[in-house]
């Protein structure tokens, strides 16, 4: 019987505190996986290195220039995709948090 009296408080604690923390932890894991999958940190670390480790005499400068040109577009694409992912995650998190409030507003 005591559990029924504390149920609304337990729901509020879960919905507005515990679940958003769990969602943020999940999204952090998704973001780490995204960065590894799309190699963004590695592309930034190796920005001024040749794309295919081309070190033959006379081709080093061209290989570095071509790598910078290609990596620039790949990095910009990765950053755009990361921004879209973060935007979707923020929308999902805010939608989850405000879902009960919207339901109450619809009832009233």
Gaussian input, Z-matrix of N, CA and C with variables (Angstrom, degrees):
# hf/3-21g

backbone

0 1
 N
 C     1     B1
 C     2     B2     1     A1
 N     3     B3     2     A2     1     D1
 C     4     B4     3     A3     2     D2
 C     5     B5     4     A4     3     D3
 N     6     B6     5     A5     4     D4
 C     7     B7     6     A6     5     D5
 C     8     B8     7     A7     6     D6
 N     9     B9     8     A8     7     D7
 C    10    B10     9     A9     8     D8
 C    11    B11    10    A10     9     D9
 N    12    B12    11    A11    10    D10
 C    13    B13    12    A12    11    D11
 C    14    B14    13    A13    12    D12
 N    15    B15    14    A14    13    D13
 C    16    B16    15    A15    14    D14
 C    17    B17    16    A16    15    D15
 N    18    B18    17    A17    16    D16
 C    19    B19    18    A18    17    D17
 C    20    B20    19    A19    18    D18
 N    21    B21    20    A20    19    D19
 C    22    B22    21    A21    20    D20
 C    23    B23    22    A22    21    D21
 N    24    B24    23    A23    22    D22
 C    25    B25    24    A24    23    D23
 C    26    B26    25    A25    24    D24
 N    27    B27    26    A26    25    D25
 C    28    B28    27    A27    26    D26
 C    29    B29    28    A28    27    D27
 N    30    B30    29    A29    28    D28
 C    31    B31    30    A30    29    D29
 C    32    B32    31    A31    30    D30
 N    33    B33    32    A32    31    D31
 C    34    B34    33    A33    32    D32
 C    35    B35    34    A34    33    D33
 N    36    B36    35    A35    34    D34
 C    37    B37    36    A36    35    D35
 C    38    B38    37    A37    36    D36
 N    39    B39    38    A38    37    D37
 C    40    B40    39    A39    38    D38
 C    41    B41    40    A40    39    D39
 N    42    B42    41    A41    40    D40
 C    43    B43    42    A42    41    D41
 C    44    B44    43    A43    42    D42
 N    45    B45    44    A44    43    D43
 C    46    B46    45    A45    44    D44
 C    47    B47    46    A46    45    D45
 N    48    B48    47    A47    46    D46
 C    49    B49    48    A48    47    D47
 C    50    B50    49    A49    48    D48
 N    51    B51    50    A50    49    D49
 C    52    B52    51    A51    50    D50
 C    53    B53    52    A52    51    D51
 N    54    B54    53    A53    52    D52
 C    55    B55    54    A54    53    D53
 C    56    B56    55    A55    54    D54
 N    57    B57    56    A56    55    D55
 C    58    B58    57    A57    56    D56
 C    59    B59    58    A58    57    D57
 N    60    B60    59    A59    58    D58
 C    61    B61    60    A60    59    D59
 C    62    B62    61    A61    60    D60
 N    63    B63    62    A62    61    D61
 C    64    B64    63    A63    62    D62
 C    65    B65    64    A64    63    D63
 N    66    B66    65    A65    64    D64
 C    67    B67    66    A66    65    D65
 C    68    B68    67    A67    66    D66
 N    69    B69    68    A68    67    D67
 C    70    B70    69    A69    68    D68
 C    71    B71    70    A70    69    D69
 N    72    B72    71    A71    70    D70
 C    73    B73    72    A72    71    D71
 C    74    B74    73    A73    72    D72
 N    75    B75    74    A74    73    D73
 C    76    B76    75    A75    74    D74
 C    77    B77    76    A76    75    D75
 N    78    B78    77    A77    76    D76
 C    79    B79    78    A78    77    D77
 C    80    B80    79    A79    78    D78
 N    81    B81    80    A80    79    D79
 C    82    B82    81    A81    80    D80
 C    83    B83    82    A82    81    D81
 N    84    B84    83    A83    82    D82
 C    85    B85    84    A84    83    D83
 C    86    B86    85    A85    84    D84
 N    87    B87    86    A86    85    D85
 C    88    B88    87    A87    86    D86
 C    89    B89    88    A88    87    D87
 N    90    B90    89    A89    88    D88
 C    91    B91    90    A90    89    D89
 C    92    B92    91    A91    90    D90
 N    93    B93    92    A92    91    D91
 C    94    B94    93    A93    92    D92
 C    95    B95    94    A94    93    D93
 N    96    B96    95    A95    94    D94
 C    97    B97    96    A96    95    D95
 C    98    B98    97    A97    96    D96
 N    99    B99    98    A98    97    D97
 C   100   B100    99    A99    98    D98
 C   101   B101   100   A100    99    D99
 N   102   B102   101   A101   100   D100
 C   103   B103   102   A102   101   D101
 C   104   B104   103   A103   102   D102
 N   105   B105   104   A104   103   D103
 C   106   B106   105   A105   104   D104
 C   107   B107   106   A106   105   D105
 N   108   B108   107   A107   106   D106
 C   109   B109   108   A108   107   D107
 C   110   B110   109   A109   108   D108
 N   111   B111   110   A110   109   D109
 C   112   B112   111   A111   110   D110
 C   113   B113   112   A112   111   D111
 N   114   B114   113   A113   112   D112
 C   115   B115   114   A114   113   D113
 C   116   B116   115   A115   114   D114
 N   117   B117   116   A116   115   D115
 C   118   B118   117   A117   116   D116
 C   119   B119   118   A118   117   D117
 N   120   B120   119   A119   118   D118
 C   121   B121   120   A120   119   D119
 C   122   B122   121   A121   120   D120
 N   123   B123   122   A122   121   D121
 C   124   B124   123   A123   122   D122
 C   125   B125   124   A124   123   D123
 N   126   B126   125   A125   124   D124
 C   127   B127   126   A126   125   D125
 C   128   B128   127   A127   126   D126
 N   129   B129   128   A128   127   D127
 C   130   B130   129   A129   128   D128
 C   131   B131   130   A130   129   D129
 N   132   B132   131   A131   130   D130
 C   133   B133   132   A132   131   D131
 C   134   B134   133   A133   132   D132
 N   135   B135   134   A134   133   D133
 C   136   B136   135   A135   134   D134
 C   137   B137   136   A136   135   D135
 N   138   B138   137   A137   136   D136
 C   139   B139   138   A138   137   D137
 C   140   B140   139   A139   138   D138
 N   141   B141   140   A140   139   D139
 C   142   B142   141   A141   140   D140
 C   143   B143   142   A142   141   D141
 N   144   B144   143   A143   142   D142
 C   145   B145   144   A144   143   D143
 C   146   B146   145   A145   144   D144
 N   147   B147   146   A146   145   D145
 C   148   B148   147   A147   146   D146
 C   149   B149   148   A148   147   D147
 N   150   B150   149   A149   148   D148
 C   151   B151   150   A150   149   D149
 C   152   B152   151   A151   150   D150
 N   153   B153   152   A152   151   D151
 C   154   B154   153   A153   152   D152
 C   155   B155   154   A154   153   D153
 N   156   B156   155   A155   154   D154
 C   157   B157   156   A156   155   D155
 C   158   B158   157   A157   156   D156
 N   159   B159   158   A158   157   D157
 C   160   B160   159   A159   158   D158
 C   161   B161   160   A160   159   D159
 N   162   B162   161   A161   160   D160
 C   163   B163   162   A162   161   D161
 C   164   B164   163   A163   162   D162
 N   165   B165   164   A164   163   D163
 C   166   B166   165   A165   164   D164
 C   167   B167   166   A166   165   D165
 N   168   B168   167   A167   166   D166
 C   169   B169   168   A168   167   D167
 C   170   B170   169   A169   168   D168
 N   171   B171   170   A170   169   D169
 C   172   B172   171   A171   170   D170
 C   173   B173   172   A172   171   D171
 N   174   B174   173   A173   172   D172
 C   175   B175   174   A174   173   D173
 C   176   B176   175   A175   174   D174
 N   177   B177   176   A176   175   D175
 C   178   B178   177   A177   176   D176
 C   179   B179   178   A178   177   D177
 N   180   B180   179   A179   178   D178
 C   181   B181   180   A180   179   D179
 C   182   B182   181   A181   180   D180
 N   183   B183   182   A182   181   D181
 C   184   B184   183   A183   182   D182
 C   185   B185   184   A184   183   D183
 N   186   B186   185   A185   184   D184
 C   187   B187   186   A186   185   D185
 C   188   B188   187   A187   186   D186
 N   189   B189   188   A188   187   D187
 C   190   B190   189   A189   188   D188
 C   191   B191   190   A190   189   D189
 N   192   B192   191   A191   190   D190
 C   193   B193   192   A192   191   D191
 C   194   B194   193   A193   192   D192
 N   195   B195   194   A194   193   D193
 C   196   B196   195   A195   194   D194
 C   197   B197   196   A196   195   D195
 N   198   B198   197   A197   196   D196
 C   199   B199   198   A198   197   D197
 C   200   B200   199   A199   198   D198
 N   201   B201   200   A200   199   D199
 C   202   B202   201   A201   200   D200
 C   203   B203   202   A202   201   D201
 N   204   B204   203   A203   202   D202
 C   205   B205   204   A204   203   D203
 C   206   B206   205   A205   204   D204
 N   207   B207   206   A206   205   D205
 C   208   B208   207   A207   206   D206
 C   209   B209   208   A208   207   D207
 N   210   B210   209   A209   208   D208
 C   211   B211   210   A210   209   D209
 C   212   B212   211   A211   210   D210
 N   213   B213   212   A212   211   D211
 C   214   B214   213   A213   212   D212
 C   215   B215   214   A214   213   D213
 N   216   B216   215   A215   214   D214
 C   217   B217   216   A216   215   D215
 C   218   B218   217   A217   216   D216
 N   219   B219   218   A218   217   D217
 C   220   B220   219   A219   218   D218
 C   221   B221   220   A220   219   D219
 N   222   B222   221   A221   220   D220
 C   223   B223   222   A222   221   D221
 C   224   B224   223   A223   222   D222
 N   225   B225   224   A224   223   D223
 C   226   B226   225   A225   224   D224
 C   227   B227   226   A226   225   D225
 N   228   B228   227   A227   226   D226
 C   229   B229   228   A228   227   D227
 C   230   B230   229   A229   228   D228
 N   231   B231   230   A230   229   D229
 C   232   B232   231   A231   230   D230
 C   233   B233   232   A232   231   D231
 N   234   B234   233   A233   232   D232
 C   235   B235   234   A234   233   D233
 C   236   B236   235   A235   234   D234
 N   237   B237   236   A236   235   D235
 C   238   B238   237   A237   236   D236
 C   239   B239   238   A238   237   D237
 N   240   B240   239   A239   238   D238
 C   241   B241   240   A240   239   D239
 C   242   B242   241   A241   240   D240
 N   243   B243   242   A242   241   D241
 C   244   B244   243   A243   242   D242
 C   245   B245   244   A244   243   D243
 N   246   B246   245   A245   244   D244
 C   247   B247   246   A246   245   D245
 C   248   B248   247   A247   246   D246
 N   249   B249   248   A248   247   D247
 C   250   B250   249   A249   248   D248
 C   251   B251   250   A250   249   D249
 N   252   B252   251   A251   250   D250
 C   253   B253   252   A252   251   D251
 C   254   B254   253   A253   252   D252
 N   255   B255   254   A254   253   D253
 C   256   B256   255   A255   254   D254
 C   257   B257   256   A256   255   D255
 N   258   B258   257   A257   256   D256
 C   259   B259   258   A258   257   D257
 C   260   B260   259   A259   258   D258
 N   261   B261   260   A260   259   D259
 C   262   B262   261   A261   260   D260
 C   263   B263   262   A262   261   D261
 N   264   B264   263   A263   262   D262
 C   265   B265   264   A264   263   D263
 C   266   B266   265   A265   264   D264
 N   267   B267   266   A266   265   D265
 C   268   B268   267   A267   266   D266
 C   269   B269   268   A268   267   D267
 N   270   B270   269   A269   268   D268
 C   271   B271   270   A270   269   D269
 C   272   B272   271   A271   270   D270
 N   273   B273   272   A272   271   D271
 C   274   B274   273   A273   272   D272
 C   275   B275   274   A274   273   D273
 N   276   B276   275   A275   274   D274
 C   277   B277   276   A276   275   D275
 C   278   B278   277   A277   276   D276
 N   279   B279   278   A278   277   D277
 C   280   B280   279   A279   278   D278
 C   281   B281   280   A280   279   D279
 N   282   B282   281   A281   280   D280
 C   283   B283   282   A282   281   D281
 C   284   B284   283   A283   282   D282
 N   285   B285   284   A284   283   D283
 C   286   B286   285   A285   284   D284
 C   287   B287   286   A286   285   D285
 N   288   B288   287   A287   286   D286
 C   289   B289   288   A288   287   D287
 C   290   B290   289   A289   288   D288
 N   291   B291   290   A290   289   D289
 C   292   B292   291   A291   290   D290
 C   293   B293   292   A292   291   D291
 N   294   B294   293   A293   292   D292
 C   295   B295   294   A294   293   D293
 C   296   B296   295   A295   294   D294
 N   297   B297   296   A296   295   D295
 C   298   B298   297   A297   296   D296
 C   299   B299   298   A298   297   D297
 N   300   B300   299   A299   298   D298
 C   301   B301   300   A300   299   D299
 C   302   B302   301   A301   300   D300
 N   303   B303   302   A302   301   D301
 C   304   B304   303   A303   302   D302
 C   305   B305   304   A304   303   D303
 N   306   B306   305   A305   304   D304
 C   307   B307   306   A306   305   D305
 C   308   B308   307   A307   306   D306
 N   309   B309   308   A308   307   D307
 C   310   B310   309   A309   308   D308
 C   311   B311   310   A310   309   D309
 N   312   B312   311   A311   310   D310
 C   313   B313   312   A312   311   D311
 C   314   B314   313   A313   312   D312
 N   315   B315   314   A314   313   D313
 C   316   B316   315   A315   314   D314
 C   317   B317   316   A316   315   D315
 N   318   B318   317   A317   316   D316
 C   319   B319   318   A318   317   D317
 C   320   B320   319   A319   318   D318
 N   321   B321   320   A320   319   D319
 C   322   B322   321   A321   320   D320
 C   323   B323   322   A322   321   D321

   B1=1.4497
   B2=1.5278
   B3=1.3475
   B4=1.4488
   B5=1.5286
   B6=1.3250
   B7=1.4558
   B8=1.5332
   B9=1.3194
   B10=1.4634
   B11=1.5298
   B12=1.2943
   B13=1.4702
   B14=1.5241
   B15=1.3265
   B16=1.4689
   B17=1.5324
   B18=1.3198
   B19=1.4571
   B20=1.5338
   B21=1.3332
   B22=1.4809
   B23=1.5272
   B24=1.3361
   B25=1.4586
   B26=1.5310
   B27=1.3336
   B28=1.4639
   B29=1.5220
   B30=1.3361
   B31=1.4612
   B32=1.5232
   B33=1.3313
   B34=1.4591
   B35=1.5257
   B36=1.3241
   B37=1.4639
   B38=1.5265
   B39=1.3323
   B40=1.4560
   B41=1.5223
   B42=1.3386
   B43=1.4638
   B44=1.5231
   B45=1.3242
   B46=1.4547
   B47=1.5230
   B48=1.3504
   B49=1.4636
   B50=1.5267
   B51=1.3375
   B52=1.4577
   B53=1.5273
   B54=1.3112
   B55=1.4679
   B56=1.5337
   B57=1.3404
   B58=1.4738
   B59=1.5310
   B60=1.3275
   B61=1.4677
   B62=1.5282
   B63=1.3217
   B64=1.4591
   B65=1.5216
   B66=1.3324
   B67=1.4659
   B68=1.5315
   B69=1.3098
   B70=1.4634
   B71=1.5283
   B72=1.3301
   B73=1.4602
   B74=1.5251
   B75=1.3276
   B76=1.4600
   B77=1.5229
   B78=1.3334
   B79=1.4584
   B80=1.5288
   B81=1.3256
   B82=1.4605
   B83=1.5214
   B84=1.3170
   B85=1.4601
   B86=1.5252
   B87=1.3244
   B88=1.4660
   B89=1.5280
   B90=1.3305
   B91=1.4653
   B92=1.5240
   B93=1.3367
   B94=1.4655
   B95=1.5223
   B96=1.3133
   B97=1.4626
   B98=1.5249
   B99=1.3208
   B100=1.4624
   B101=1.5260
   B102=1.3342
   B103=1.4551
   B104=1.5301
   B105=1.3351
   B106=1.4599
   B107=1.5236
   B108=1.3216
   B109=1.4583
   B110=1.5290
   B111=1.3116
   B112=1.4499
   B113=1.5309
   B114=1.3241
   B115=1.4754
   B116=1.5231
   B117=1.3048
   B118=1.4583
   B119=1.5333
   B120=1.3459
   B121=1.4748
   B122=1.5382
   B123=1.3243
   B124=1.4612
   B125=1.5259
   B126=1.3235
   B127=1.4620
   B128=1.5245
   B129=1.3148
   B130=1.4617
   B131=1.5296
   B132=1.3382
   B133=1.4714
   B134=1.5268
   B135=1.3125
   B136=1.4616
   B137=1.5224
   B138=1.3106
   B139=1.4602
   B140=1.5288
   B141=1.3236
   B142=1.4590
   B143=1.5235
   B144=1.3046
   B145=1.4578
   B146=1.5210
   B147=1.3293
   B148=1.4725
   B149=1.5200
   B150=1.3296
   B151=1.4613
   B152=1.5189
   B153=1.3345
   B154=1.4663
   B155=1.5252
   B156=1.3276
   B157=1.4646
   B158=1.5268
   B159=1.2867
   B160=1.4647
   B161=1.5207
   B162=1.3157
   B163=1.4582
   B164=1.5294
   B165=1.3318
   B166=1.4696
   B167=1.5236
   B168=1.3021
   B169=1.4605
   B170=1.5333
   B171=1.2883
   B172=1.4487
   B173=1.5215
   B174=1.3038
   B175=1.4633
   B176=1.5313
   B177=1.3202
   B178=1.4675
   B179=1.5251
   B180=1.3193
   B181=1.4692
   B182=1.5209
   B183=1.3289
   B184=1.4645
   B185=1.5304
   B186=1.3396
   B187=1.4599
   B188=1.5272
   B189=1.3197
   B190=1.4697
   B191=1.5259
   B192=1.3221
   B193=1.4685
   B194=1.5193
   B195=1.3287
   B196=1.4664
   B197=1.5276
   B198=1.3370
   B199=1.4708
   B200=1.5216
   B201=1.3265
   B202=1.4715
   B203=1.5266
   B204=1.3313
   B205=1.4628
   B206=1.5310
   B207=1.3127
   B208=1.4703
   B209=1.5247
   B210=1.3329
   B211=1.4692
   B212=1.5232
   B213=1.3198
   B214=1.4628
   B215=1.5263
   B216=1.3238
   B217=1.4626
   B218=1.5263
   B219=1.3161
   B220=1.4662
   B221=1.5305
   B222=1.3300
   B223=1.4714
   B224=1.5278
   B225=1.3272
   B226=1.4729
   B227=1.5271
   B228=1.3165
   B229=1.4645
   B230=1.5251
   B231=1.3243
   B232=1.4638
   B233=1.5271
   B234=1.3186
   B235=1.4666
   B236=1.5285
   B237=1.3267
   B238=1.4687
   B239=1.5290
   B240=1.3237
   B241=1.4683
   B242=1.5255
   B243=1.3344
   B244=1.4638
   B245=1.5288
   B246=1.3235
   B247=1.4696
   B248=1.5289
   B249=1.3259
   B250=1.4662
   B251=1.5283
   B252=1.3253
   B253=1.4644
   B254=1.5262
   B255=1.3304
   B256=1.4694
   B257=1.5247
   B258=1.3304
   B259=1.4664
   B260=1.5231
   B261=1.3335
   B262=1.4701
   B263=1.5183
   B264=1.3211
   B265=1.4627
   B266=1.5244
   B267=1.3215
   B268=1.4651
   B269=1.5258
   B270=1.3293
   B271=1.4679
   B272=1.5285
   B273=1.3212
   B274=1.4734
   B275=1.5212
   B276=1.3288
   B277=1.4646
   B278=1.5228
   B279=1.3242
   B280=1.4633
   B281=1.5272
   B282=1.3273
   B283=1.4612
   B284=1.5192
   B285=1.3314
   B286=1.4613
   B287=1.5251
   B288=1.3302
   B289=1.4719
   B290=1.5227
   B291=1.3310
   B292=1.4608
   B293=1.5246
   B294=1.3134
   B295=1.4700
   B296=1.5306
   B297=1.3407
   B298=1.4706
   B299=1.5282
   B300=1.3202
   B301=1.4549
   B302=1.5269
   B303=1.3287
   B304=1.4668
   B305=1.5127
   B306=1.3428
   B307=1.4673
   B308=1.5250
   B309=1.3086
   B310=1.4748
   B311=1.5344
   B312=1.3324
   B313=1.4583
   B314=1.5297
   B315=1.3450
   B316=1.4660
   B317=1.5245
   B318=1.3150
   B319=1.4677
   B320=1.5305
   B321=1.3167
   B322=1.4734
   B323=1.4782
   A1=110.86
   A2=116.13
   A3=120.15
   A4=110.53
   A5=116.72
   A6=121.25
   A7=111.23
   A8=116.97
   A9=120.11
   A10=111.90
   A11=117.48
   A12=119.73
   A13=111.43
   A14=116.88
   A15=119.77
   A16=112.54
   A17=117.53
   A18=120.89
   A19=113.24
   A20=120.67
   A21=118.83
   A22=112.74
   A23=116.93
   A24=120.03
   A25=110.96
   A26=116.90
   A27=120.47
   A28=110.78
   A29=116.99
   A30=120.13
   A31=110.77
   A32=117.11
   A33=120.15
   A34=111.21
   A35=117.09
   A36=120.91
   A37=110.34
   A38=117.14
   A39=120.19
   A40=111.10
   A41=116.72
   A42=120.48
   A43=112.92
   A44=117.65
   A45=120.23
   A46=114.24
   A47=117.93
   A48=119.54
   A49=112.03
   A50=116.50
   A51=119.80
   A52=112.94
   A53=118.26
   A54=121.23
   A55=112.30
   A56=120.21
   A57=117.80
   A58=112.74
   A59=117.54
   A60=119.68
   A61=109.81
   A62=117.23
   A63=121.09
   A64=112.07
   A65=116.78
   A66=120.54
   A67=111.89
   A68=116.88
   A69=120.33
   A70=110.02
   A71=117.75
   A72=120.73
   A73=110.79
   A74=117.23
   A75=121.23
   A76=110.92
   A77=116.51
   A78=120.20
   A79=111.48
   A80=117.76
   A81=120.58
   A82=110.55
   A83=116.24
   A84=120.42
   A85=111.33
   A86=117.21
   A87=121.17
   A88=110.35
   A89=117.43
   A90=120.77
   A91=111.87
   A92=117.07
   A93=119.92
   A94=110.63
   A95=116.77
   A96=120.53
   A97=110.85
   A98=117.07
   A99=120.99
   A100=110.53
   A101=116.82
   A102=119.78
   A103=111.24
   A104=116.74
   A105=119.16
   A106=111.51
   A107=116.87
   A108=121.07
   A109=111.70
   A110=116.99
   A111=121.30
   A112=113.01
   A113=117.99
   A114=125.05
   A115=114.12
   A116=118.02
   A117=120.15
   A118=112.74
   A119=120.01
   A120=118.16
   A121=112.53
   A122=116.74
   A123=120.06
   A124=111.60
   A125=117.30
   A126=120.18
   A127=111.47
   A128=116.69
   A129=119.81
   A130=110.39
   A131=117.27
   A132=120.58
   A133=111.95
   A134=117.40
   A135=121.49
   A136=111.96
   A137=117.62
   A138=121.58
   A139=112.46
   A140=118.09
   A141=121.40
   A142=112.82
   A143=117.49
   A144=121.39
   A145=108.43
   A146=116.97
   A147=118.59
   A148=111.97
   A149=115.94
   A150=121.98
   A151=111.99
   A152=117.64
   A153=121.80
   A154=111.95
   A155=118.81
   A156=123.27
   A157=111.46
   A158=116.33
   A159=122.56
   A160=108.73
   A161=116.54
   A162=120.39
   A163=111.99
   A164=118.42
   A165=119.89
   A166=109.28
   A167=115.03
   A168=120.55
   A169=110.14
   A170=116.10
   A171=121.43
   A172=114.20
   A173=117.52
   A174=120.67
   A175=113.40
   A176=116.92
   A177=120.00
   A178=110.88
   A179=117.02
   A180=120.03
   A181=111.84
   A182=116.36
   A183=119.85
   A184=111.11
   A185=117.52
   A186=121.47
   A187=111.13
   A188=115.79
   A189=118.88
   A190=109.87
   A191=117.51
   A192=120.77
   A193=112.20
   A194=116.92
   A195=120.48
   A196=110.52
   A197=116.88
   A198=120.30
   A199=111.11
   A200=116.70
   A201=120.14
   A202=109.68
   A203=117.20
   A204=121.43
   A205=110.80
   A206=117.58
   A207=121.52
   A208=111.06
   A209=116.23
   A210=119.61
   A211=111.98
   A212=117.76
   A213=120.14
   A214=110.57
   A215=116.64
   A216=119.49
   A217=111.98
   A218=117.49
   A219=120.58
   A220=110.31
   A221=116.97
   A222=120.88
   A223=110.30
   A224=117.79
   A225=119.98
   A226=111.22
   A227=117.17
   A228=120.87
   A229=110.60
   A230=116.94
   A231=120.53
   A232=111.55
   A233=116.58
   A234=120.11
   A235=110.52
   A236=116.97
   A237=120.18
   A238=111.00
   A239=117.06
   A240=120.34
   A241=111.40
   A242=117.17
   A243=120.30
   A244=110.35
   A245=117.24
   A246=120.61
   A247=110.75
   A248=117.54
   A249=120.62
   A250=111.25
   A251=116.54
   A252=120.51
   A253=111.45
   A254=116.66
   A255=120.22
   A256=111.53
   A257=117.24
   A258=120.70
   A259=110.90
   A260=116.66
   A261=120.15
   A262=110.68
   A263=117.57
   A264=120.86
   A265=111.13
   A266=116.91
   A267=120.20
   A268=111.29
   A269=116.94
   A270=120.57
   A271=110.42
   A272=117.12
   A273=120.94
   A274=110.32
   A275=117.48
   A276=120.74
   A277=111.43
   A278=117.27
   A279=119.72
   A280=111.59
   A281=116.91
   A282=119.85
   A283=111.93
   A284=116.81
   A285=120.30
   A286=111.41
   A287=116.30
   A288=119.69
   A289=111.31
   A290=117.78
   A291=120.74
   A292=114.07
   A293=117.64
   A294=120.81
   A295=112.44
   A296=120.41
   A297=119.38
   A298=112.89
   A299=116.46
   A300=119.79
   A301=109.76
   A302=117.10
   A303=120.95
   A304=112.35
   A305=116.22
   A306=119.56
   A307=110.98
   A308=116.67
   A309=120.98
   A310=109.63
   A311=116.68
   A312=119.76
   A313=110.62
   A314=116.88
   A315=119.98
   A316=112.47
   A317=116.64
   A318=120.50
   A319=109.75
   A320=116.27
   A321=119.32
   A322=108.46
   D1=-36.66
   D2=179.94
   D3=-64.92
   D4=-32.67
   D5=-178.90
   D6=-63.76
   D7=-36.17
   D8=-179.90
   D9=-65.84
   D10=-30.66
   D11=-179.79
   D12=-76.44
   D13=-27.50
   D14=-179.93
   D15=-95.75
   D16=-0.86
   D17=-176.83
   D18=-61.27
   D19=-45.15
   D20=178.00
   D21=-60.43
   D22=-38.78
   D23=178.49
   D24=-67.83
   D25=-38.94
   D26=177.27
   D27=-64.54
   D28=-39.20
   D29=177.42
   D30=-63.76
   D31=-46.38
   D32=-179.60
   D33=-62.70
   D34=-40.23
   D35=178.21
   D36=-63.81
   D37=-42.80
   D38=179.35
   D39=-66.41
   D40=-50.67
   D41=-170.41
   D42=-70.06
   D43=-37.61
   D44=-173.78
   D45=-102.97
   D46=-6.38
   D47=-179.16
   D48=-126.00
   D49=-59.21
   D50=-173.71
   D51=-73.15
   D52=-45.79
   D53=-177.62
   D54=-66.36
   D55=-43.55
   D56=176.77
   D57=-61.94
   D58=-35.68
   D59=176.59
   D60=-64.74
   D61=-40.73
   D62=176.52
   D63=-63.96
   D64=-40.97
   D65=177.02
   D66=-64.22
   D67=-41.57
   D68=178.99
   D69=-64.77
   D70=-40.94
   D71=177.09
   D72=-63.37
   D73=-41.15
   D74=177.49
   D75=-63.69
   D76=-45.59
   D77=179.81
   D78=-65.40
   D79=-33.06
   D80=175.22
   D81=-62.26
   D82=-42.25
   D83=176.96
   D84=-64.28
   D85=-41.77
   D86=177.60
   D87=-62.36
   D88=-41.45
   D89=-179.57
   D90=-66.41
   D91=-40.39
   D92=176.47
   D93=-62.89
   D94=-42.02
   D95=178.02
   D96=-64.94
   D97=-40.67
   D98=177.91
   D99=-60.16
   D100=-45.79
   D101=-178.34
   D102=-63.48
   D103=-38.32
   D104=178.03
   D105=-71.37
   D106=-39.16
   D107=-178.13
   D108=-65.85
   D109=-40.72
   D110=-178.93
   D111=-95.19
   D112=3.65
   D113=172.25
   D114=56.01
   D115=32.90
   D116=-178.12
   D117=-62.54
   D118=-47.38
   D119=178.54
   D120=-61.97
   D121=-38.48
   D122=179.76
   D123=-67.33
   D124=-39.05
   D125=177.99
   D126=-64.61
   D127=-37.16
   D128=179.22
   D129=-70.73
   D130=-40.37
   D131=179.06
   D132=-64.43
   D133=-36.64
   D134=-175.57
   D135=-104.87
   D136=30.23
   D137=-174.10
   D138=-60.72
   D139=-40.21
   D140=-176.97
   D141=-101.24
   D142=26.14
   D143=174.70
   D144=-109.25
   D145=152.46
   D146=179.09
   D147=-59.18
   D148=148.52
   D149=-176.29
   D150=-63.30
   D151=-44.76
   D152=-176.62
   D153=-116.45
   D154=30.42
   D155=179.84
   D156=53.77
   D157=47.45
   D158=179.14
   D159=-87.20
   D160=109.45
   D161=-178.20
   D162=-122.90
   D163=23.20
   D164=176.07
   D165=-72.35
   D166=147.30
   D167=-177.07
   D168=-61.10
   D169=131.47
   D170=179.99
   D171=92.72
   D172=-18.47
   D173=-179.14
   D174=-107.82
   D175=-5.94
   D176=-176.37
   D177=-63.51
   D178=-48.40
   D179=-179.30
   D180=-62.28
   D181=-44.14
   D182=178.10
   D183=-63.14
   D184=-41.65
   D185=-178.59
   D186=-64.87
   D187=-40.43
   D188=178.34
   D189=-67.07
   D190=-43.89
   D191=178.65
   D192=-62.21
   D193=-42.93
   D194=178.68
   D195=-66.11
   D196=-38.60
   D197=178.94
   D198=-64.35
   D199=-42.31
   D200=178.29
   D201=-62.67
   D202=-42.07
   D203=-179.85
   D204=-62.88
   D205=-48.20
   D206=-178.01
   D207=-69.92
   D208=-45.37
   D209=-177.54
   D210=-64.39
   D211=-30.20
   D212=177.76
   D213=-59.43
   D214=-47.19
   D215=-179.69
   D216=-70.73
   D217=-35.88
   D218=178.37
   D219=-66.57
   D220=-42.89
   D221=179.33
   D222=-65.86
   D223=-42.95
   D224=178.48
   D225=-62.33
   D226=-39.40
   D227=177.26
   D228=-65.44
   D229=-42.95
   D230=178.12
   D231=-61.96
   D232=-41.44
   D233=179.66
   D234=-66.27
   D235=-39.65
   D236=176.78
   D237=-62.53
   D238=-44.87
   D239=178.44
   D240=-64.72
   D241=-38.43
   D242=177.15
   D243=-64.43
   D244=-40.62
   D245=177.58
   D246=-62.48
   D247=-42.57
   D248=177.48
   D249=-63.66
   D250=-40.31
   D251=177.57
   D252=-63.30
   D253=-45.82
   D254=179.24
   D255=-64.34
   D256=-36.84
   D257=177.17
   D258=-64.63
   D259=-44.30
   D260=178.17
   D261=-63.17
   D262=-40.09
   D263=178.99
   D264=-64.28
   D265=-41.21
   D266=178.86
   D267=-65.12
   D268=-41.23
   D269=178.12
   D270=-63.42
   D271=-42.47
   D272=178.87
   D273=-63.59
   D274=-44.63
   D275=-179.33
   D276=-63.96
   D277=-46.10
   D278=179.19
   D279=-66.64
   D280=-38.31
   D281=176.43
   D282=-62.82
   D283=-39.43
   D284=178.19
   D285=-65.22
   D286=-45.09
   D287=-177.27
   D288=-66.70
   D289=-39.79
   D290=-175.54
   D291=-90.74
   D292=1.05
   D293=179.28
   D294=-58.03
   D295=-50.55
   D296=179.67
   D297=-63.67
   D298=-35.41
   D299=179.71
   D300=-65.86
   D301=-41.90
   D302=176.75
   D303=-64.49
   D304=-37.22
   D305=178.50
   D306=-65.89
   D307=-40.06
   D308=179.03
   D309=-66.46
   D310=-40.72
   D311=179.39
   D312=-64.41
   D313=-38.75
   D314=177.91
   D315=-66.29
   D316=-34.99
   D317=179.96
   D318=-68.82
   D319=-40.00
   D320=-178.28
   D321=-80.12

